[in-house]
Every structure is written in C-alpha cells, then in structure tokens.
Amino acid sequence: TQTVSIGSVNVVGTDTDNTTTESAVAISVVDDVPAVDIDDTDPVTVVEGESISGDWTYDYGADTDGATTRVLVGTTYYDLDEDIVLTEGTLNVASDSTWTFDANNNLNQGASPGVTFTIEVTDGDEDGATDSHTIDITEGGDPSSEGTELLVDEAAIPNIANAPALNFTAGSDDLVSFAFSDDLSGLFLDINGEAPDDISWTRVDGTTIQGTVGGELAITLNLAAPATIAAGTSADVTVTATLTDAFVHPDADGTQTVSIGSVNVVGTDTDNTTTESAVAISVVDDVPAVDIDDTDPVTVVEGESISGNWSFDYGADDDGATTEVLLGVGTYAFDTDIDCAEVTLNVATGVTWTFYPNNTLFQDDPQGITFEIKLTDGDQDVDID
C-alpha cells in the first residue's frame, strides 16, 4: 500500500476591493492492493492415503488489469487448477476458491511428512499478497495378520504339509518383507518329558527353520510370501513343513498328535511397522501295523501242514523297533520252531508262517492253537494281530 502525491492546486479568494488570498490543496492517491486469505479453519492434518480440502478467498482490488494468481510449493510456482504431484501427495488449488490434497500412502513417518503451499496474488501494478497453509501427514492404519495351525503326519516321510495360509493385510503402507521371527522360543525343545532336549532348532535364514533330532535333520519349515502386499489390500503367506525323519513322541501312547510349539511370521511395511502371526505346528505320530492274511487257512488235518502269509510296517519310528511271536504265555523269536504238545509253529522273517500239527491228537477235546504277531516301534507304540 502506498500514497502517491499528484501535486497541488491553489484556491484564490477575492474581496470587494479585489484584494486576493490563495491557499494550496495538496492531492494524493492511495494505491489499492490485493488480498488473499486461506481459511484459518481449514484442516491442518491428514492421514496418509486419505484426502482433505479447504477454502480460500482473494481480491485483486482496483488494479485488476493484468492481475495474476499462482501457487507456490517449495521453490516452484504452479497455476490454479493444476494437479501438483508431490512425493507426499497431490495438491490442487482451484480457481473456484477451493483446494484439495490427496495424501499418498507409504510415507516415511520418521521424516514427519507434510506439505506447505502458498497462494500468491499480484495486481496490475505488481502489488502482491500471500497466504500460506501447512498440512501434516499422519500415520494411517497399521498392518494386521491372522495366525494358523500346521499339522504334519509322520506316516508318509518325507511328508510335506502346507499350513492353511496366514492372511496379512497392509495398512496405509505396503507390506514389503516377510520372515520368520528371530525368536524361536515358542518352538519346543523337549517333547517326551525326558532329558536331554529332543529337538534342536536353527533359523537358517528369514524363510527357513530346521529342526534336528539326534543330530539328524527331521523337519524343515519354509516360508513363501508375495514380494509386496499393497496398502489397504490382503494376501496370503504360506508355511510349508517337510518331515525327513521320525519325530520324538511320548512312549507307548499309540497314534497321537504332539504339539511342537509355534513360530511367528513377521510382516514389515515401508514405514518399518510390523505385524506378527503365529504358526502352531503339530506332528501326528506314526504307529506300526501288522496283519496276518485273513485268507490264510484256519483248519488243518492232523499230521499235515498249512502255511500262510503276514505283513507288517514299523512306520516312521523304525529305529529300535521289534517283532515277536506270542503263543500262550510265551514269547518267541522269528524263524524259530516253536514246539508244543499239539504242534510245531514257525513264523518266518520272510513274512510267512508254517504250522505242523502232531498225529495222535485226542479229537474228543478241541485241538488247536492261537498265535499272535506283535510289533513294537521305536517309541513303544504296539500293534498285534
């Protein structure tokens, strides 16, 4: 604002005697100037990934001819109604006296992201006015995830089992990495309740964990995940367990499902915010099986012989497994002629059996025998036929 003198003019007064007096009138013009105002009630914060808007007013004043309005962000000027694309988001200051700002996702909150813009009005004789507005961008929603359970059956070593997928949802920032937690304390070391520890766990890398039993690799956990999960979307992460050796179980409990603990999968977003979900892992114990062929003969004429077949499977726990023949109250080894009053029985390791009844048996009394084959696996599970 300035006052400009345009000079003066005298006013002359004359009396009846033609005597005069003069006084000067000094004349100045006050320059009109423009004005601009961004509404003080406009929002000053926005959550990343969301939008805000506000209003502004202006007046060029009297000097409208050649007047201009521009938007200044940083050191760069922009026109009204232009989409101003910034790292933090997109700003548009409209000629209808409104403004909008669409904040981007994936902003580094550690850098306190924000935007300051200035509206600059210049009238026809280059008088100017400015007003500025600062917007702070705050953290949006955090990522989230859901855990799952993984069941691995020892009966089919090598056995691969995929957990029902863990579901990860990105918040306002992309999830960009997935890994097993460094903390393996949730995975059990002792399964059978006896010293020393049964399992040793090693985190090979972010996507591989190995468990060894007796120094031998018994289970491997592998993590598979997408490269990224975009902000606001969900995707699945999968854990695969591969059994390569028999697992430790409490003795003589038959088929059982034994928990070996859990491990967390960690998802990390671009802001280094994390979410963790647990994969609970259980192993189904394998058990032995023995079967004497149901089609084998069940009668024989005295003095003659019969034979049959049998089959067995120790299952996964074959280390230390045993097989025995039970006859009456006695226990016998394979490939041994078992003599009793009525017969000679031999159960062979070649999965056959042979029965030789004696002559001169007293037929007024029922004559016959019952024999059983007993399998005991390495963790003392038993099957008898």
C-alpha positions as a LaTeX table, in Angstrom:
\begin{tabular}{lrrr}
\hline
Residue & $x$ (\AA) & $y$ (\AA) & $z$ (\AA) \\
\hline
Thr1 & 0.00 & 0.00 & 0.00 \\
Gln2 & 1.37 & 3.37 & $-1.00$ \\
Thr3 & 0.20 & 7.00 & $-1.16$ \\
Val4 & 1.16 & 8.87 & $-4.35$ \\
Ser5 & 1.18 & 12.71 & $-4.48$ \\
Ile6 & $-0.23$ & 14.17 & $-7.69$ \\
Gly7 & 0.66 & 17.77 & $-6.78$ \\
Ser8 & $-1.45$ & 20.68 & $-5.58$ \\
Val9 & $-3.65$ & 23.49 & $-6.84$ \\
Asn10 & $-4.30$ & 26.93 & $-5.31$ \\
Val11 & $-7.69$ & 28.23 & $-4.45$ \\
Val12 & $-7.94$ & 32.09 & $-4.78$ \\
Gly13 & $-10.28$ & 34.22 & $-2.71$ \\
Thr14 & $-11.03$ & 37.89 & $-3.83$ \\
Asp15 & $-12.77$ & 40.62 & $-1.81$ \\
Thr16 & $-14.79$ & 43.67 & $-2.95$ \\
Asp17 & $-11.59$ & 45.58 & $-3.16$ \\
Asn18 & $-10.11$ & 42.99 & $-5.48$ \\
Thr19 & $-7.69$ & 42.02 & $-2.83$ \\
Thr20 & $-6.92$ & 38.23 & $-3.09$ \\
Thr21 & $-5.74$ & 35.42 & $-0.88$ \\
Glu22 & $-4.64$ & 31.98 & $-2.04$ \\
Ser23 & $-4.34$ & 28.55 & $-0.38$ \\
Ala24 & $-2.95$ & 25.33 & $-1.84$ \\
Val25 & $-4.75$ & 21.97 & $-1.93$ \\
Ala26 & $-2.25$ & 19.08 & $-1.98$ \\
Ile27 & $-3.72$ & 15.96 & $-3.62$ \\
Ser28 & $-2.56$ & 12.33 & $-3.09$ \\
Val29 & $-3.92$ & 8.98 & $-4.28$ \\
Val30 & $-3.80$ & 5.88 & $-2.04$ \\
Asp31 & $-2.90$ & 2.79 & $-4.12$ \\
Asp32 & $-5.30$ & $-0.16$ & $-3.77$ \\
Val33 & $-3.63$ & $-3.54$ & $-3.08$ \\
Pro34 & $-4.75$ & $-7.16$ & $-3.49$ \\
Ala35 & $-5.66$ & $-9.51$ & $-0.61$ \\
Val36 & $-5.69$ & $-13.30$ & $-0.24$ \\
Asp37 & $-6.74$ & $-15.50$ & 2.69 \\
Ile38 & $-6.68$ & $-19.26$ & 3.23 \\
Asp39 & $-9.40$ & $-20.09$ & 5.72 \\
Asp40 & $-7.90$ & $-20.48$ & 9.19 \\
Thr41 & $-10.45$ & $-23.22$ & 9.97 \\
Asp42 & $-9.19$ & $-25.44$ & 7.13 \\
Pro43 & $-7.81$ & $-28.84$ & 8.21 \\
Val44 & $-4.11$ & $-28.96$ & 9.00 \\
Thr45 & $-3.62$ & $-32.75$ & 9.23 \\
Val46 & $-4.47$ & $-35.70$ & 7.02 \\
Val47 & $-3.98$ & $-39.45$ & 7.41 \\
Glu48 & $-1.77$ & $-40.90$ & 4.70 \\
Gly49 & $-3.87$ & $-42.38$ & 1.91 \\
Glu50 & $-6.77$ & $-40.02$ & 2.63 \\
Ser51 & $-7.90$ & $-36.59$ & 1.34 \\
Ile52 & $-8.73$ & $-33.18$ & 2.82 \\
Ser53 & $-9.99$ & $-29.91$ & 1.33 \\
Gly54 & $-10.45$ & $-26.26$ & 2.23 \\
Asp55 & $-11.34$ & $-22.79$ & 1.01 \\
Trp56 & $-9.57$ & $-19.57$ & 0.14 \\
Thr57 & $-10.60$ & $-16.06$ & $-0.85$ \\
Tyr58 & $-8.94$ & $-13.23$ & $-2.75$ \\
Asp59 & $-9.47$ & $-9.68$ & $-4.01$ \\
Tyr60 & $-7.36$ & $-8.05$ & $-6.70$ \\
Gly61 & $-8.54$ & $-4.60$ & $-5.62$ \\
Ala62 & $-8.79$ & $-1.74$ & $-8.13$ \\
Asp63 & $-5.81$ & $-2.83$ & $-10.23$ \\
Thr64 & $-7.38$ & $-5.88$ & $-11.83$ \\
Asp65 & $-5.99$ & $-5.34$ & $-15.30$ \\
Gly66 & $-3.09$ & $-7.79$ & $-15.66$ \\
Ala67 & $-3.56$ & $-9.28$ & $-12.17$ \\
Thr68 & $-2.40$ & $-12.90$ & $-11.59$ \\
Thr69 & $-2.68$ & $-15.71$ & $-9.03$ \\
Arg70 & $-0.14$ & $-18.51$ & $-8.58$ \\
Val71 & 0.55 & $-21.35$ & $-6.16$ \\
Leu72 & 3.99 & $-21.76$ & $-4.64$ \\
Val73 & 5.22 & $-25.09$ & $-3.24$ \\
Gly74 & 8.85 & $-25.13$ & $-2.21$ \\
Thr75 & 10.57 & $-23.03$ & $-4.84$ \\
Thr76 & 8.28 & $-23.93$ & $-7.73$ \\
Tyr77 & 5.25 & $-21.98$ & $-8.96$ \\
Tyr78 & 2.10 & $-23.63$ & $-10.32$ \\
Asp79 & $-1.09$ & $-22.41$ & $-11.93$ \\
Leu80 & $-4.54$ & $-22.59$ & $-10.44$ \\
Asp81 & $-6.45$ & $-25.81$ & $-11.28$ \\
Glu82 & $-3.18$ & $-27.66$ & $-11.85$ \\
Asp83 & $-2.62$ & $-31.07$ & $-10.25$ \\
Ile84 & 0.58 & $-30.56$ & $-8.30$ \\
Val85 & 2.09 & $-34.02$ & $-7.92$ \\
Leu86 & 4.43 & $-34.22$ & $-4.94$ \\
Thr87 & 6.19 & $-37.01$ & $-3.07$ \\
Glu88 & 3.69 & $-36.56$ & $-0.27$ \\
Gly89 & 0.57 & $-36.49$ & $-2.43$ \\
Thr90 & $-1.34$ & $-34.39$ & $-4.98$ \\
Leu91 & $-2.40$ & $-30.78$ & $-4.34$ \\
Asn92 & $-4.86$ & $-28.79$ & $-6.42$ \\
Val93 & $-5.71$ & $-25.14$ & $-5.71$ \\
Ala94 & $-8.79$ & $-24.42$ & $-7.78$ \\
Ser95 & $-9.98$ & $-21.17$ & $-9.36$ \\
Asp96 & $-13.34$ & $-21.65$ & $-7.61$ \\
Ser97 & $-11.62$ & $-20.75$ & $-4.32$ \\
Thr98 & $-11.25$ & $-24.31$ & $-3.00$ \\
Trp99 & $-8.24$ & $-26.54$ & $-2.54$ \\
Thr100 & $-7.79$ & $-30.33$ & $-2.15$ \\
Phe101 & $-4.92$ & $-32.52$ & $-1.06$ \\
Asp102 & $-4.77$ & $-36.30$ & $-1.60$ \\
Ala103 & $-2.08$ & $-37.77$ & 0.66 \\
Asn104 & $-0.04$ & $-40.70$ & $-0.63$ \\
Asn105 & 0.43 & $-44.00$ & 1.15 \\
Asn106 & 3.86 & $-45.42$ & 2.01 \\
Leu107 & 5.26 & $-42.23$ & 3.54 \\
Asn108 & 8.14 & $-42.38$ & 5.98 \\
Gln109 & 6.64 & $-41.16$ & 9.23 \\
Gly110 & 10.10 & $-40.88$ & 10.70 \\
Ala111 & 10.66 & $-37.90$ & 8.38 \\
Ser112 & 7.47 & $-36.13$ & 9.63 \\
Pro113 & 5.96 & $-35.77$ & 6.16 \\
Gly114 & 3.98 & $-32.66$ & 5.34 \\
Val115 & 3.25 & $-30.03$ & 2.69 \\
Thr116 & 3.23 & $-26.22$ & 2.84 \\
Phe117 & 1.67 & $-24.28$ & $-0.02$ \\
Thr118 & 1.36 & $-20.55$ & $-0.60$ \\
Ile119 & $-1.18$ & $-18.68$ & $-2.71$ \\
Glu120 & 0.33 & $-15.53$ & $-4.21$ \\
Val121 & $-1.89$ & $-12.78$ & $-5.70$ \\
Thr122 & $-0.33$ & $-9.96$ & $-7.77$ \\
Asp123 & $-2.39$ & $-6.98$ & $-9.06$ \\
Gly124 & $-1.92$ & $-4.96$ & $-12.24$ \\
Asp125 & 0.71 & $-2.64$ & $-10.81$ \\
Glu126 & 2.69 & $-5.51$ & $-9.24$ \\
Asp127 & 1.45 & $-5.16$ & $-5.69$ \\
Gly128 & 1.34 & $-8.61$ & $-4.10$ \\
Ala129 & $-0.27$ & $-10.55$ & $-1.25$ \\
Thr130 & 0.36 & $-14.09$ & 0.03 \\
Asp131 & $-1.06$ & $-16.57$ & 2.50 \\
Ser132 & 0.31 & $-19.99$ & 3.37 \\
His133 & $-1.09$ & $-23.23$ & 4.75 \\
Thr134 & 0.76 & $-26.24$ & 6.19 \\
Ile135 & $-0.60$ & $-29.80$ & 6.16 \\
Asp136 & 0.93 & $-32.51$ & 8.36 \\
Ile137 & 0.51 & $-36.11$ & 7.20 \\
Thr138 & $-0.02$ & $-38.65$ & 9.96 \\
Glu139 & 0.35 & $-42.44$ & 10.07 \\
Gly140 & $-2.58$ & $-44.42$ & 8.74 \\
Gly141 & $-3.73$ & $-47.87$ & 9.79 \\
Asp142 & $-1.17$ & $-50.42$ & 10.94 \\
Pro143 & $-0.84$ & $-53.77$ & 9.16 \\
Ser144 & $-2.56$ & $-56.84$ & 10.61 \\
Ser145 & $-2.39$ & $-60.61$ & 10.22 \\
Glu146 & $-4.04$ & $-63.85$ & 11.34 \\
Gly147 & $-2.28$ & $-66.99$ & 12.59 \\
Thr148 & $-2.89$ & $-70.60$ & 11.61 \\
Glu149 & $-2.15$ & $-74.21$ & 12.56 \\
Leu150 & 0.03 & $-76.70$ & 10.67 \\
Leu151 & $-0.45$ & $-80.47$ & 11.03 \\
Val152 & 2.27 & $-82.80$ & 9.69 \\
Asp153 & 1.73 & $-86.58$ & 9.52 \\
Glu154 & 4.73 & $-88.76$ & 10.30 \\
Ala155 & 3.18 & $-91.65$ & 8.37 \\
Ala156 & 4.41 & $-90.51$ & 4.98 \\
Ile157 & 8.02 & $-89.40$ & 5.42 \\
Pro158 & 9.17 & $-87.46$ & 3.50 \\
Asn159 & 5.96 & $-85.62$ & 4.17 \\
Ile160 & 5.15 & $-82.10$ & 3.08 \\
Ala161 & 2.28 & $-80.19$ & 4.63 \\
Asn162 & 1.15 & $-76.65$ & 3.92 \\
Ala163 & $-0.47$ & $-74.65$ & 6.66 \\
Pro164 & $-3.79$ & $-73.02$ & 5.93 \\
Ala165 & $-2.47$ & $-69.69$ & 4.74 \\
Leu166 & $-1.68$ & $-66.86$ & 7.11 \\
Asn167 & $-3.58$ & $-63.79$ & 5.97 \\
Phe168 & $-1.74$ & $-60.45$ & 6.03 \\
Thr169 & $-3.46$ & $-57.09$ & 5.49 \\
Ala170 & $-1.43$ & $-53.96$ & 4.76 \\
Gly171 & $-2.39$ & $-50.74$ & 6.49 \\
Ser172 & $-1.64$ & $-47.37$ & 4.94 \\
Asp173 & 1.80 & $-48.60$ & 3.83 \\
Asp174 & 2.75 & $-51.50$ & 1.58 \\
Leu175 & 3.95 & $-54.65$ & 3.32 \\
Val176 & 7.33 & $-55.26$ & 1.69 \\
Ser177 & 9.00 & $-58.11$ & 3.58 \\
Phe178 & 8.06 & $-61.33$ & 5.36 \\
Ala179 & 10.27 & $-63.52$ & 7.52 \\
Phe180 & 10.30 & $-65.99$ & 10.39 \\
Ser181 & 10.86 & $-64.26$ & 13.71 \\
Asp182 & 14.36 & $-64.32$ & 15.19 \\
Asp183 & 12.74 & $-65.54$ & 18.40 \\
Leu184 & 12.37 & $-69.34$ & 18.27 \\
Ser185 & 11.47 & $-69.71$ & 21.95 \\
Gly186 & 7.94 & $-70.79$ & 21.01 \\
Leu187 & 9.28 & $-73.99$ & 19.41 \\
Phe188 & 9.58 & $-76.77$ & 21.98 \\
Leu189 & 12.91 & $-78.44$ & 22.75 \\
Asp190 & 11.58 & $-81.26$ & 24.95 \\
Ile191 & 8.73 & $-83.45$ & 23.68 \\
Asn192 & 8.82 & $-86.66$ & 25.72 \\
Gly193 & 9.48 & $-85.08$ & 29.10 \\
Glu194 & 12.87 & $-86.71$ & 29.47 \\
Ala195 & 16.33 & $-85.18$ & 29.49 \\
Pro196 & 18.16 & $-84.25$ & 27.34 \\
Asp197 & 16.30 & $-81.98$ & 24.91 \\
Asp198 & 14.74 & $-83.80$ & 21.98 \\
Ile199 & 14.88 & $-81.17$ & 19.23 \\
Ser200 & 17.42 & $-78.55$ & 18.25 \\
Trp201 & 16.08 & $-75.61$ & 16.19 \\
Thr202 & 18.10 & $-73.42$ & 13.84 \\
Arg203 & 16.90 & $-70.33$ & 11.95 \\
Val204 & 18.86 & $-70.78$ & 8.73 \\
Asp205 & 17.54 & $-67.53$ & 7.26 \\
Gly206 & 14.35 & $-65.49$ & 7.17 \\
Thr207 & 12.48 & $-68.15$ & 5.22 \\
Thr208 & 13.97 & $-71.41$ & 6.57 \\
Ile209 & 13.99 & $-73.07$ & 10.00 \\
Gln210 & 15.42 & $-76.55$ & 10.58 \\
Gly211 & 14.80 & $-78.96$ & 13.45 \\
Thr212 & 17.18 & $-81.82$ & 14.16 \\
Val213 & 16.56 & $-84.91$ & 16.29 \\
Gly214 & 19.62 & $-86.83$ & 17.47 \\
Gly215 & 21.78 & $-84.77$ & 15.12 \\
Glu216 & 19.70 & $-85.76$ & 12.08 \\
Leu217 & 17.54 & $-83.31$ & 10.14 \\
Ala218 & 13.93 & $-84.17$ & 10.99 \\
Ile219 & 11.81 & $-81.18$ & 9.97 \\
Thr220 & 12.24 & $-78.11$ & 7.78 \\
Leu221 & 9.93 & $-75.10$ & 7.82 \\
Asn222 & 9.85 & $-72.91$ & 4.70 \\
Leu223 & 8.12 & $-69.57$ & 4.25 \\
Ala224 & 6.64 & $-68.42$ & 0.91 \\
Ala225 & 5.22 & $-64.91$ & 0.55 \\
Pro226 & 4.43 & $-62.34$ & $-2.15$ \\
Ala227 & 7.05 & $-59.68$ & $-2.80$ \\
Thr228 & 4.66 & $-56.97$ & $-1.57$ \\
Ile229 & 1.11 & $-56.51$ & $-0.36$ \\
Ala230 & $-0.22$ & $-53.12$ & $-1.46$ \\
Ala231 & $-1.59$ & $-50.69$ & 1.11 \\
Gly232 & $-5.16$ & $-51.50$ & 2.08 \\
Thr233 & $-5.14$ & $-54.96$ & 0.48 \\
Ser234 & $-4.71$ & $-58.52$ & 1.78 \\
Ala235 & $-2.78$ & $-61.58$ & 0.59 \\
Asp236 & $-1.69$ & $-64.97$ & 1.88 \\
Val237 & 1.63 & $-66.14$ & 3.27 \\
Thr238 & 2.28 & $-69.90$ & 3.39 \\
Val239 & 4.43 & $-72.01$ & 5.70 \\
Thr240 & 5.45 & $-75.48$ & 4.48 \\
Ala241 & 6.73 & $-78.21$ & 6.82 \\
Thr242 & 8.76 & $-81.12$ & 5.45 \\
Leu243 & 9.45 & $-84.16$ & 7.66 \\
Thr244 & 12.57 & $-86.10$ & 6.76 \\
Asp245 & 12.97 & $-88.31$ & 9.82 \\
Ala246 & 10.91 & $-89.84$ & 12.61 \\
Phe247 & 9.90 & $-87.42$ & 15.29 \\
Val248 & 10.11 & $-87.73$ & 19.04 \\
His249 & 6.88 & $-88.68$ & 20.85 \\
Pro250 & 5.95 & $-89.73$ & 24.37 \\
Asp251 & 6.33 & $-93.52$ & 24.57 \\
Ala252 & 3.54 & $-96.07$ & 24.10 \\
Asp253 & 0.61 & $-93.74$ & 23.52 \\
Gly254 & $-0.39$ & $-95.06$ & 20.10 \\
Thr255 & $-1.49$ & $-92.63$ & 17.44 \\
Gln256 & $-1.19$ & $-89.14$ & 18.88 \\
Thr257 & $-0.86$ & $-85.55$ & 17.80 \\
Val258 & 2.02 & $-83.81$ & 19.55 \\
Ser259 & 2.45 & $-80.04$ & 19.54 \\
Ile260 & 5.99 & $-78.96$ & 18.83 \\
Gly261 & 5.22 & $-75.31$ & 19.53 \\
Ser262 & 4.83 & $-72.30$ & 17.31 \\
Val263 & 6.84 & $-69.70$ & 15.46 \\
Asn264 & 5.87 & $-66.19$ & 14.41 \\
Val265 & 5.90 & $-64.86$ & 10.86 \\
Val266 & 6.71 & $-61.13$ & 10.76 \\
Gly267 & 5.44 & $-58.76$ & 8.06 \\
Thr268 & 7.13 & $-55.35$ & 7.74 \\
Asp269 & 5.81 & $-52.31$ & 5.87 \\
Thr270 & 7.63 & $-49.42$ & 4.21 \\
Asp271 & 7.48 & $-47.50$ & 7.49 \\
Asn272 & 9.11 & $-50.39$ & 9.38 \\
Thr273 & 5.85 & $-51.05$ & 11.21 \\
Thr274 & 5.46 & $-54.80$ & 11.80 \\
Thr275 & 2.70 & $-57.31$ & 12.34 \\
Glu276 & 3.26 & $-60.86$ & 13.60 \\
Ser277 & 1.17 & $-64.04$ & 13.43 \\
Ala278 & 1.91 & $-67.45$ & 14.88 \\
Val279 & 2.02 & $-70.77$ & 13.07 \\
Ala280 & 1.27 & $-73.56$ & 15.55 \\
Ile281 & 2.89 & $-76.83$ & 14.44 \\
Ser282 & 1.86 & $-80.36$ & 15.43 \\
Val283 & 3.16 & $-83.77$ & 14.30 \\
Val284 & 0.92 & $-86.83$ & 14.06 \\
Asp285 & 2.77 & $-89.86$ & 15.43 \\
Asp286 & 3.08 & $-92.80$ & 13.07 \\
Val287 & 2.27 & $-96.25$ & 14.52 \\
Pro288 & 3.24 & $-99.80$ & 13.48 \\
Ala289 & 0.86 & $-102.16$ & 11.72 \\
Val290 & 0.86 & $-105.95$ & 11.43 \\
Asp291 & $-1.62$ & $-108.14$ & 9.59 \\
Ile292 & $-1.95$ & $-111.93$ & 9.29 \\
Asp293 & $-3.69$ & $-112.57$ & 5.99 \\
Asp294 & $-7.40$ & $-113.10$ & 6.58 \\
Thr295 & $-7.45$ & $-115.62$ & 3.72 \\
Asp296 & $-4.90$ & $-117.88$ & 5.43 \\
Pro297 & $-6.17$ & $-121.40$ & 6.29 \\
Val298 & $-7.70$ & $-121.81$ & 9.73 \\
Thr299 & $-8.00$ & $-125.62$ & 9.80 \\
Val300 & $-5.60$ & $-128.46$ & 9.18 \\
Val301 & $-5.78$ & $-132.28$ & 9.26 \\
Glu302 & $-3.58$ & $-133.79$ & 11.93 \\
Gly303 & $-0.30$ & $-134.97$ & 10.56 \\
Glu304 & $-0.43$ & $-132.47$ & 7.68 \\
Ser305 & 0.78 & $-128.89$ & 7.45 \\
Ile306 & $-0.54$ & $-125.49$ & 6.45 \\
Ser307 & 1.10 & $-122.16$ & 5.83 \\
Gly308 & 0.15 & $-118.52$ & 5.36 \\
Asn309 & 1.39 & $-115.00$ & 5.00 \\
Trp310 & 1.65 & $-111.92$ & 7.12 \\
Ser311 & 2.72 & $-108.33$ & 6.52 \\
Phe312 & 4.00 & $-105.53$ & 8.68 \\
Asp313 & 5.06 & $-101.89$ & 8.68 \\
Tyr314 & 7.03 & $-100.35$ & 11.51 \\
Gly315 & 6.06 & $-96.89$ & 10.29 \\
Ala316 & 8.31 & $-93.89$ & 10.71 \\
Asp317 & 9.64 & $-94.97$ & 14.10 \\
Asp318 & 11.57 & $-98.00$ & 12.89 \\
Asp319 & 14.73 & $-97.25$ & 14.83 \\
Gly320 & 14.71 & $-99.73$ & 17.74 \\
Ala321 & 11.51 & $-101.45$ & 16.56 \\
Thr322 & 10.96 & $-105.14$ & 17.42 \\
Thr323 & 8.75 & $-108.03$ & 16.29 \\
Glu324 & 7.76 & $-111.02$ & 18.43 \\
Val325 & 5.61 & $-114.15$ & 18.21 \\
Leu326 & 3.19 & $-114.73$ & 21.08 \\
Leu327 & 1.92 & $-118.25$ & 21.78 \\
Gly328 & 0.13 & $-118.93$ & 25.05 \\
Val329 & 2.10 & $-117.14$ & 27.70 \\
Gly330 & 5.36 & $-117.47$ & 25.82 \\
Thr331 & 7.22 & $-115.00$ & 23.62 \\
Tyr332 & 9.31 & $-116.33$ & 20.75 \\
Ala333 & 11.67 & $-115.07$ & 18.10 \\
Phe334 & 11.12 & $-115.35$ & 14.38 \\
Asp335 & 12.49 & $-118.24$ & 12.35 \\
Thr336 & 12.27 & $-120.46$ & 15.42 \\
Asp337 & 10.48 & $-123.84$ & 15.58 \\
Ile338 & 8.05 & $-123.36$ & 18.43 \\
Asp339 & 7.18 & $-126.80$ & 19.80 \\
Cys340 & 4.19 & $-127.54$ & 21.99 \\
Ala341 & 2.03 & $-130.60$ & 22.65 \\
Glu342 & $-0.09$ & $-130.16$ & 19.56 \\
Val343 & 2.12 & $-128.52$ & 17.01 \\
Thr344 & 5.26 & $-127.07$ & 15.69 \\
Leu345 & 4.88 & $-123.43$ & 14.58 \\
Asn346 & 7.39 & $-121.31$ & 12.71 \\
Val347 & 6.81 & $-117.64$ & 11.89 \\
Ala348 & 9.46 & $-116.59$ & 9.41 \\
Thr349 & 11.01 & $-113.21$ & 8.77 \\
Gly350 & 10.13 & $-113.80$ & 5.15 \\
Val351 & 6.56 & $-112.86$ & 6.19 \\
Thr352 & 5.29 & $-116.44$ & 6.03 \\
Trp353 & 4.24 & $-118.86$ & 8.72 \\
Thr354 & 4.07 & $-122.67$ & 8.80 \\
Phe355 & 2.11 & $-124.95$ & 11.13 \\
Tyr356 & 2.76 & $-128.70$ & 11.63 \\
Pro357 & 0.16 & $-130.45$ & 13.83 \\
Asn358 & 1.12 & $-133.72$ & 15.51 \\
Asn359 & $-0.52$ & $-137.09$ & 14.83 \\
Thr360 & $-2.40$ & $-138.97$ & 17.50 \\
Leu361 & $-4.19$ & $-135.92$ & 18.84 \\
Phe362 & $-7.16$ & $-136.66$ & 21.08 \\
Gln363 & $-10.03$ & $-135.34$ & 18.97 \\
Asp364 & $-12.67$ & $-135.66$ & 21.69 \\
Asp365 & $-11.15$ & $-132.43$ & 23.05 \\
Pro366 & $-10.94$ & $-129.31$ & 20.82 \\
Gln367 & $-7.48$ & $-129.17$ & 19.32 \\
Gly368 & $-5.83$ & $-126.01$ & 18.01 \\
Ile369 & $-3.66$ & $-123.05$ & 18.84 \\
Thr370 & $-3.82$ & $-119.27$ & 18.60 \\
Phe371 & $-0.67$ & $-117.34$ & 17.84 \\
Glu372 & $-0.12$ & $-113.61$ & 17.60 \\
Ile373 & 2.48 & $-111.40$ & 15.98 \\
Lys374 & 3.39 & $-108.29$ & 17.99 \\
Leu375 & 5.09 & $-105.21$ & 16.53 \\
Thr376 & 6.60 & $-102.52$ & 18.77 \\
Asp377 & 8.02 & $-99.40$ & 17.12 \\
Gly378 & 10.85 & $-97.21$ & 18.30 \\
Asp379 & 8.68 & $-95.08$ & 20.59 \\
Gln380 & 6.93 & $-98.17$ & 22.02 \\
Asp381 & 3.68 & $-97.97$ & 20.07 \\
Val382 & 2.30 & $-101.51$ & 19.63 \\
Asp383 & 0.15 & $-103.41$ & 17.16 \\
Ile384 & $-0.87$ & $-107.09$ & 17.47 \\
Asp385 & $-2.61$ & $-109.48$ & 15.09 \\
\hline
\end{tabular}
